[in-house]
């Protein structure tokens, strides 16, 4: 194979594909990127970790069609350090790949293309499109609540499913780690009816989010009960799905919480952050005391002393004291974009419902802590 490609194009594509490659690999071929040139004037770059695969196709001047595989991280580092605006010649023969740019020459070892594994997609019967902005919102509003506990593997991703609500057919995305729940709801896109419930793994969510920053328009999504494929611009991201059953999260969304607190999310967030400065790393507990039209935030730490801050708020119910993990509360408040956040409370032991308003696409549930 022999082809010339602009350094910026090569670097951008390699940055997408090499990030799925694990730094430590027991299988040498999985450290490599597959490079395929064809006579139509394109280079295809592919990388995989056996669970997720990215393919990117970009324009190049192709002299000889061919295929090889070379270390993904090494080629990425070389491309990163080449001069801006330069052109890069890639040629492979006799188990070596030559990378030339200006006066720089690199001779890299290759592995045979036949050893490179490809994820077999099989049939992907459900097909629909989502705007980039909707996908960004789905990920950003829920990702922080994904569990990192490997034993509860079925919580290690975002649960995507369709349902029928009072508003009509909807697409819902949810994530939970048992301490908090995040859920967003959007109108169901055409083609998503009858879609199987799927859990998109954390790593796939992270790679997709990076690609969305450089994509415009719509993203094509195709899925089956075991695989999902996203087509965005020149990149195709394919991933296995988590083989497990997501719990019925609707059971933890409270419906009878009758105490309503309305507060400015920015000043609330800053107040929580300030008093949590002295909270011990282990507990991170912040106590909220609610009285008529005010919230008192306080932290008591055996090592660091005490802190308290009072905030104006809209609250007319009976007084209540409730404790929360400060980090979890800050994660949720960081997602609120409006001027008001609503906290629907019941008592010190019951889950609290948090949302911007009834019209908001996102809602959050936070379990209290003993303080």
C-alpha positions as CSV (number, residue, x, y, z in Angstrom):
1,X,0.0,0.0,0.0
2,X,1.1,3.6,-0.6
3,X,-0.9,6.8,0.0
4,X,-0.4,10.5,0.9
5,X,-2.6,12.2,3.4
6,X,-2.7,15.6,5.1
7,X,-1.2,15.5,8.6
8,X,-4.3,17.3,10.1
9,X,-6.7,14.8,8.6
10,X,-4.6,11.8,9.7
11,X,-4.2,13.2,13.2
12,X,-7.9,13.9,13.6
13,X,-8.9,10.4,12.5
14,X,-6.2,8.7,14.6
15,X,-7.3,10.6,17.6
16,X,-10.8,9.1,17.2
17,X,-9.7,5.5,16.6
18,X,-6.7,5.2,18.9
19,X,-8.8,6.1,22.0
20,X,-10.6,2.7,21.9
21,X,-7.3,0.9,22.0
22,X,-6.3,-0.2,25.5
23,X,-2.8,0.9,26.6
24,X,-2.1,-2.6,28.0
25,X,-3.0,-5.5,25.7
26,X,-2.2,-9.2,26.1
27,X,-3.2,-9.7,22.4
28,X,-0.6,-7.7,20.3
29,X,-2.9,-7.1,17.3
30,X,-5.4,-5.2,19.5
31,X,-2.7,-2.5,20.0
32,X,-2.8,-1.9,16.3
33,X,-4.9,0.2,13.9
34,X,-5.9,-1.3,10.6
35,X,-5.1,0.9,7.7
36,X,-6.7,0.2,4.3
37,X,-6.2,2.2,1.2
38,X,-8.4,1.7,-1.9
39,X,-8.4,2.9,-5.5
40,X,-11.3,5.3,-4.8
41,X,-9.0,7.7,-3.1
42,X,-9.8,7.0,0.6
43,X,-8.0,5.6,3.6
44,X,-10.0,3.5,6.1
45,X,-8.7,3.4,9.7
46,X,-10.1,0.9,12.2
47,X,-9.4,0.0,15.8
48,X,-11.1,-2.3,18.3
49,X,-10.9,-3.8,21.8
50,X,-13.3,-6.7,20.8
51,X,-16.2,-4.9,22.5
52,X,-16.2,-1.6,20.6
53,X,-14.9,-0.7,17.2
54,X,-14.4,2.6,15.4
55,X,-14.0,2.9,11.6
56,X,-13.2,6.2,10.0
57,X,-12.9,6.8,6.3
58,X,-11.0,9.9,5.0
59,X,-9.8,11.2,1.6
60,X,-6.2,10.7,0.5
61,X,-4.1,10.4,-2.6
62,X,-3.8,6.6,-3.1
63,X,-1.0,5.3,-5.3
64,X,-1.3,1.6,-4.4
65,X,-4.3,0.0,-2.7
66,X,-3.5,-2.3,0.2
67,X,-3.9,-3.1,3.9
68,X,-1.7,-3.3,7.0
69,X,-1.8,-2.9,10.7
70,X,0.5,-0.8,12.9
71,X,0.7,0.4,16.5
72,X,-2.2,2.8,17.0
73,X,-0.7,4.9,19.9
74,X,2.7,5.0,18.2
75,X,1.3,6.3,14.8
76,X,-0.9,8.8,16.7
77,X,2.2,10.2,18.6
78,X,4.2,10.4,15.4
79,X,1.4,12.3,13.6
80,X,0.9,14.6,16.6
81,X,4.6,15.6,16.5
82,X,4.9,16.2,12.7
83,X,4.8,19.7,11.4
84,X,1.5,21.6,11.0
85,X,0.3,21.7,7.4
86,X,2.6,18.9,6.2
87,X,1.7,15.9,4.1
88,X,2.4,12.4,5.3
89,X,3.3,9.4,3.0
90,X,2.3,6.0,4.3
91,X,3.7,3.0,2.5
92,X,3.8,-0.6,3.7
93,X,5.8,-3.6,2.4
94,X,7.7,-6.6,3.8
95,X,6.4,-6.4,7.3
96,X,7.3,-2.7,7.7
97,X,5.5,0.6,7.3
98,X,7.3,3.7,6.2
99,X,5.9,7.0,7.5
100,X,7.5,10.0,5.7
101,X,6.9,13.7,6.2
102,X,9.4,16.4,5.1
103,X,12.7,15.2,6.4
104,X,11.3,12.8,9.0
105,X,11.3,9.1,8.3
106,X,9.9,6.4,10.5
107,X,10.1,2.6,9.9
108,X,7.5,0.8,12.0
109,X,6.8,-2.9,12.4
110,X,3.5,-4.2,11.2
111,X,1.3,-7.2,11.9
112,X,-0.7,-9.1,9.2
113,X,-4.1,-7.8,8.3
114,X,-5.6,-11.3,8.6
115,X,-5.0,-11.4,12.4
116,X,-7.1,-8.2,12.9
117,X,-10.5,-9.0,14.5
118,X,-13.7,-7.3,13.2
119,X,-16.9,-7.2,15.2
120,X,-19.6,-9.1,13.3
121,X,-22.7,-6.8,13.5
122,X,-25.3,-9.4,12.3
123,X,-28.7,-8.0,11.6
124,X,-29.5,-4.6,13.1
125,X,-33.3,-4.4,12.5
126,X,-34.0,-1.1,14.4
127,X,-33.0,2.0,12.5
128,X,-33.6,5.6,13.4
129,X,-31.9,9.0,13.5
130,X,-31.3,11.5,16.3
131,X,-30.1,15.0,16.1
132,X,-26.5,15.5,17.5
133,X,-27.8,17.8,20.2
134,X,-30.3,15.2,21.4
135,X,-27.6,12.6,21.8
136,X,-25.4,15.1,23.6
137,X,-28.2,15.8,26.0
138,X,-28.9,12.1,26.6
139,X,-25.3,11.5,27.5
140,X,-24.6,14.7,29.5
141,X,-27.7,14.5,31.5
142,X,-27.3,10.8,32.5
143,X,-23.7,9.7,32.2
144,X,-22.6,10.9,35.7
145,X,-25.0,8.5,37.3
146,X,-23.6,5.3,35.6
147,X,-22.4,2.8,38.2
148,X,-18.7,1.9,38.2
149,X,-19.3,-1.2,40.4
150,X,-18.3,-4.1,38.2
151,X,-20.3,-6.6,40.1
152,X,-23.5,-4.8,39.1
153,X,-22.5,-4.9,35.5
154,X,-26.0,-4.2,34.2
155,X,-25.8,-0.7,35.7
156,X,-22.5,0.0,33.9
157,X,-24.1,1.9,31.1
158,X,-27.1,4.0,29.9
159,X,-30.4,2.2,29.5
160,X,-32.2,3.2,26.3
161,X,-35.8,2.2,25.7
162,X,-39.1,3.3,24.2
163,X,-42.3,3.7,26.1
164,X,-45.8,5.2,25.9
165,X,-46.4,8.2,28.2
166,X,-49.3,10.5,28.6
167,X,-47.6,12.8,26.1
168,X,-47.4,9.9,23.5
169,X,-44.7,7.6,22.4
170,X,-41.3,8.5,23.9
171,X,-37.6,7.5,23.9
172,X,-36.1,7.4,27.4
173,X,-32.5,7.1,28.6
174,X,-31.7,6.4,32.2
175,X,-28.6,5.6,34.4
176,X,-28.3,4.8,38.1
177,X,-25.7,3.6,40.6
178,X,-28.2,2.8,43.4
179,X,-27.6,6.2,45.1
180,X,-29.0,8.4,42.4
181,X,-30.9,8.1,39.2
182,X,-30.9,10.3,36.1
183,X,-33.5,10.1,33.3
184,X,-34.2,12.0,30.2
185,X,-37.3,11.7,27.9
186,X,-37.6,12.7,24.2
187,X,-40.3,12.1,21.6
188,X,-39.8,8.7,20.0
189,X,-38.0,9.1,16.6
190,X,-39.4,7.4,13.5
191,X,-38.2,3.9,13.2
192,X,-37.6,3.3,16.9
193,X,-41.0,1.7,17.5
194,X,-40.7,-1.9,18.7
195,X,-37.1,-1.3,19.6
196,X,-35.6,-3.7,22.2
197,X,-34.5,-2.4,25.6
198,X,-30.7,-1.9,25.4
199,X,-27.9,-0.9,27.8
200,X,-25.1,1.0,26.1
201,X,-21.7,0.4,27.9
202,X,-19.8,3.2,29.6
203,X,-16.9,3.1,27.3
204,X,-19.1,3.3,24.2
205,X,-20.9,6.3,25.7
206,X,-17.5,8.0,26.3
207,X,-16.2,7.4,22.8
208,X,-19.5,8.5,21.2
209,X,-19.5,11.7,23.3
210,X,-16.1,12.6,21.9
211,X,-17.2,12.1,18.3
212,X,-20.3,14.1,18.8
213,X,-18.2,17.2,19.5
214,X,-17.0,17.1,15.9
215,X,-20.3,16.1,14.2
216,X,-23.2,18.1,12.9
217,X,-26.7,17.3,11.8
218,X,-28.1,13.8,12.6
219,X,-26.6,10.6,13.8
220,X,-27.9,7.3,12.3
221,X,-28.5,4.6,14.9
222,X,-29.0,0.9,14.1
223,X,-29.3,-1.7,16.8
224,X,-30.3,-5.3,17.7
225,X,-30.6,-6.8,21.2
226,X,-26.8,-7.4,21.3
227,X,-25.1,-4.7,19.2
228,X,-25.5,-1.0,18.4
229,X,-24.0,1.1,15.5
230,X,-23.7,4.9,15.3
231,X,-22.9,6.5,12.0
232,X,-21.6,10.1,12.4
233,X,-20.0,11.9,9.5
234,X,-16.9,9.9,8.4
235,X,-16.9,7.7,11.5
236,X,-18.8,4.5,12.3
237,X,-18.9,3.4,16.0
238,X,-20.0,-0.2,16.7
239,X,-20.4,-1.6,20.1
240,X,-21.6,-4.7,21.9
241,X,-24.4,-4.0,24.4
242,X,-24.4,-5.1,28.0
243,X,-26.1,-8.4,28.3
244,X,-28.2,-7.9,31.4
245,X,-31.6,-6.7,32.6
246,X,-31.8,-3.1,33.8
247,X,-33.9,-2.8,37.0
248,X,-37.4,-1.2,36.8
249,X,-36.2,2.2,37.8
250,X,-39.8,3.7,37.7
251,X,-40.3,2.1,41.1
252,X,-37.8,4.5,42.8
253,X,-39.2,7.7,41.2
254,X,-41.3,9.1,44.0
255,X,-44.8,10.3,43.1
256,X,-46.1,11.5,46.5
257,X,-43.4,13.9,47.7
258,X,-45.5,16.8,48.9
259,X,-42.9,19.2,50.2
260,X,-41.7,21.5,47.4
261,X,-38.5,23.6,47.6
262,X,-37.7,26.0,44.8
263,X,-34.2,27.6,44.8
264,X,-31.7,29.2,42.5
265,X,-29.5,26.3,41.3
266,X,-26.3,28.4,40.9
267,X,-26.3,29.9,44.5
268,X,-27.5,26.5,45.8
269,X,-24.6,24.7,44.1
270,X,-22.1,27.3,45.2
271,X,-23.4,27.1,48.8
272,X,-23.2,23.2,48.9
273,X,-19.7,23.4,47.4
274,X,-18.5,25.9,50.0
275,X,-19.8,24.1,53.1
276,X,-18.6,20.7,51.7
277,X,-15.0,22.0,51.7
278,X,-14.7,20.7,55.3
279,X,-16.6,17.5,54.8
280,X,-14.5,14.3,55.3
281,X,-13.6,12.5,52.0
282,X,-15.3,9.4,53.3
283,X,-18.8,10.7,53.9
284,X,-19.1,13.9,51.9
285,X,-22.3,14.5,53.8
286,X,-24.2,17.9,53.7
287,X,-27.2,18.5,55.9
288,X,-30.1,20.6,54.6
289,X,-32.4,22.3,57.1
290,X,-35.6,23.6,55.5
291,X,-37.7,26.3,57.1
292,X,-40.1,28.9,55.7
293,X,-38.5,30.4,52.6
294,X,-35.0,29.5,53.6
295,X,-32.4,26.6,53.4
296,X,-29.6,26.1,55.9
297,X,-26.7,24.0,54.6
298,X,-24.4,22.6,57.2
299,X,-21.5,20.2,57.6
300,X,-20.0,18.8,60.8
301,X,-16.7,17.1,60.5
302,X,-14.9,15.5,63.5
303,X,-11.5,16.5,62.0
304,X,-12.2,19.8,60.4
305,X,-14.9,21.5,62.5
306,X,-18.3,22.9,61.3
307,X,-19.6,25.1,58.4
308,X,-23.0,26.6,57.7
309,X,-24.6,28.8,55.1
310,X,-28.1,30.1,54.8
311,X,-29.9,30.6,51.4
312,X,-33.1,32.3,50.4
313,X,-35.6,29.9,48.9
314,X,-39.2,29.3,48.1
315,X,-40.5,26.8,50.7
316,X,-43.9,26.8,52.5
317,X,-44.1,23.3,54.0
318,X,-43.2,22.0,57.5
319,X,-39.6,22.2,58.6
320,X,-37.4,19.2,57.7
321,X,-33.8,18.2,58.0
322,X,-32.3,15.9,55.4
323,X,-28.7,14.8,54.5
324,X,-27.2,14.2,51.0
325,X,-23.8,13.2,49.6
326,X,-22.4,16.6,48.5
327,X,-20.8,15.2,45.3
328,X,-23.9,13.5,44.1
329,X,-26.0,16.7,44.8
330,X,-23.4,18.8,42.9
331,X,-23.4,16.4,39.9
332,X,-27.2,16.9,39.6
333,X,-27.2,20.6,40.1
334,X,-24.5,20.9,37.5
335,X,-27.1,19.7,34.9
336,X,-29.7,22.3,35.7
337,X,-29.6,25.2,33.2
338,X,-32.6,27.3,34.2
339,X,-33.0,29.9,37.0
340,X,-34.9,27.5,39.3
341,X,-34.5,24.0,40.5
342,X,-37.3,22.1,42.2
343,X,-36.7,19.6,45.0
344,X,-39.7,17.5,45.9
345,X,-39.2,16.0,49.3
346,X,-41.1,13.6,51.7
347,X,-39.0,13.0,54.8
348,X,-35.4,12.5,55.9
349,X,-35.4,8.8,54.8
350,X,-37.3,9.0,51.5
351,X,-35.8,9.6,48.0
352,X,-35.9,13.2,46.8
353,X,-37.1,14.1,43.2
354,X,-35.1,16.9,41.6
355,X,-36.0,18.6,38.3
356,X,-36.1,22.0,36.6
357,X,-39.8,22.1,36.1
358,X,-42.7,19.8,34.9
359,X,-41.7,20.7,31.3
360,X,-38.1,19.6,31.7
361,X,-37.0,16.6,29.7
362,X,-34.7,15.5,32.6
363,X,-35.5,14.3,36.1
364,X,-33.2,13.1,38.9
365,X,-33.7,11.0,42.1
366,X,-31.3,11.3,45.0
367,X,-31.3,9.0,48.0
368,X,-30.7,10.7,51.3
369,X,-27.9,10.0,53.8
370,X,-28.0,9.8,57.6
371,X,-26.3,12.9,59.0
